[in-house]
Amino acid sequence: MKLWIIYKDGIGFSMVIAEMLQDRLEDYIDVFIGNAKKIDPSFLVEEMLDYLIIGDVINEPLPSLEIQNWLIKYKEITKSSNLILKAISGFCVTLTDTTDEHSWVECLQDNVKSERFFPPILSLKLNKTEMALDHGSLKLIRDYIDNYIDFSIDNEN
């Protein structure tokens, strides 16, 4: 079982979140992380992954253009191989409360064939004055990870 976490790194928070997810999940599943600029979607197809999590830093309700373009390329590459993942999910770090989970879900489902969407989109707000994640973010991350672990264990059998 392989999980890849692909993230767009703006000011470092997406990478930190991806690493936190990797640290906790790697006891249960093979987890790899990579920057969307450096990991070509064709490489993931060769890897025969089972799960995919997309991470982003955004100021708009949708994923960034960089992530949207990565997903479109992934869709084109997987069209011929007919790769269907067990699950797709995502997380974002935002400066505002403009995250539209429906738009995220739609974007991911339009570009990645998967048996299931693992909800919810983990949405973390950045505290602009301290340039840190808002209070409560660590609990949200832990809850998301615990739910993902339960999900992956339940679906492994």
C-alpha positions in Angstrom: 0.0 0.0 0.0 1.5 3.3 -1.1 0.4 6.8 -0.3 1.9 9.9 -2.0 1.5 13.4 -0.6 2.1 16.0 -3.3 2.2 19.6 -2.1 2.7 23.1 -3.5 5.3 24.8 -1.3 4.8 28.6 -1.0 6.1 29.7 2.4 6.9 26.2 3.8 3.7 25.3 5.6 2.5 22.8 3.1 5.8 20.9 3.4 5.6 20.9 7.2 2.0 19.6 7.1 3.1 16.9 4.5 6.0 15.9 6.8 3.7 15.7 9.8 1.3 13.5 7.9 4.1 11.3 6.7 5.6 10.9 10.2 2.4 9.7 11.7 1.1 7.6 8.8 4.3 5.8 7.9 3.7 3.3 10.8 0.7 2.0 8.9 1.3 2.6 5.2 4.3 3.4 2.9 4.2 7.2 2.6 6.2 9.4 0.3 6.1 13.2 -0.1 7.1 15.5 -2.9 6.9 19.0 -4.2 4.5 19.4 -7.2 7.2 21.3 -9.1 9.7 18.4 -8.7 7.5 15.3 -8.9 6.2 14.5 -12.3 2.8 12.8 -12.3 4.1 10.1 -14.7 6.5 9.1 -11.9 3.6 8.4 -9.6 1.9 6.3 -12.2 5.0 4.2 -12.4 5.0 3.9 -8.6 1.6 2.3 -8.7 0.3 4.3 -5.7 -2.9 3.4 -3.9 -3.7 6.7 -2.1 -3.0 10.4 -3.0 -3.2 13.5 -0.8 -2.8 16.9 -2.5 -1.6 19.9 -0.4 -1.6 23.6 -1.2 -1.2 27.1 0.1 -4.1 29.2 -1.3 -5.7 32.5 -1.2 -8.6 31.5 -3.5 -11.5 29.1 -3.0 -9.9 26.7 -5.5 -6.5 24.9 -5.5 -3.7 27.0 -6.9 -3.1 27.0 -10.7 0.1 25.0 -10.0 -1.8 22.3 -8.3 -4.7 22.4 -10.9 -2.1 22.1 -13.7 -0.4 19.2 -11.9 -3.8 17.4 -11.5 -4.6 18.0 -15.2 -1.3 16.4 -16.2 -1.9 13.5 -13.8 -5.4 13.0 -15.4 -3.9 12.9 -18.9 -1.2 10.4 -18.0 -3.5 8.1 -16.1 -6.1 8.1 -18.8 -4.2 5.5 -20.9 -3.2 3.4 -17.9 -6.6 3.4 -16.4 -5.1 3.8 -12.9 -7.8 4.0 -10.2 -6.7 4.9 -6.7 -8.3 3.6 -3.5 -8.8 7.2 -2.2 -7.9 10.8 -2.9 -7.9 13.6 -0.3 -6.3 17.0 0.2 -5.2 19.7 2.6 -4.7 23.5 2.4 -3.2 26.2 4.4 -5.0 29.5 3.8 -4.7 33.1 4.9 -8.5 33.6 4.9 -11.7 31.6 5.4 -12.3 31.4 1.6 -11.6 27.7 1.2 -14.5 26.1 -0.6 -14.4 22.4 0.1 -16.9 21.7 -2.6 -14.6 23.3 -5.2 -11.6 21.3 -3.9 -13.6 18.0 -4.0 -14.8 18.7 -7.5 -11.3 19.6 -8.7 -9.8 16.4 -7.2 -12.6 14.1 -8.4 -12.5 15.6 -12.0 -8.8 14.9 -12.3 -8.1 11.7 -10.3 -10.0 8.5 -10.7 -10.5 7.0 -7.3 -12.8 4.6 -5.6 -13.5 7.1 -2.8 -12.9 10.7 -1.8 -11.6 10.8 1.8 -13.3 13.8 3.4 -12.9 16.4 4.6 -10.4 18.6 3.0 -8.1 19.5 5.9 -8.2 23.3 5.9 -5.8 25.1 8.2 -5.8 28.9 8.6 -2.6 30.9 8.9 -2.3 33.5 11.6 -0.9 36.4 9.6 0.5 38.4 12.5 2.6 35.5 13.9 3.1 33.7 10.5 2.1 30.5 12.2 -0.8 28.1 12.0 -3.8 29.3 14.0 -4.4 27.8 17.4 -6.2 24.4 17.1 -4.4 23.5 13.9 -2.4 20.7 15.5 -5.6 19.1 16.8 -7.2 19.3 13.4 -4.1 17.7 11.9 -4.1 14.9 14.5 -7.8 14.2 14.0 -7.4 14.1 10.2 -4.4 11.6 10.6 -6.3 9.4 13.1 -9.3 9.3 10.7 -7.1 8.5 7.8 -5.3 5.7 9.7 -8.7 4.2 10.6 -9.8 4.6 6.9 -6.7 2.9 5.5 -6.8 0.0 8.0 -10.5 -0.6 7.3 -9.9 -0.6 3.5 -6.8 -2.8 3.6 -8.8 -5.8 4.5 
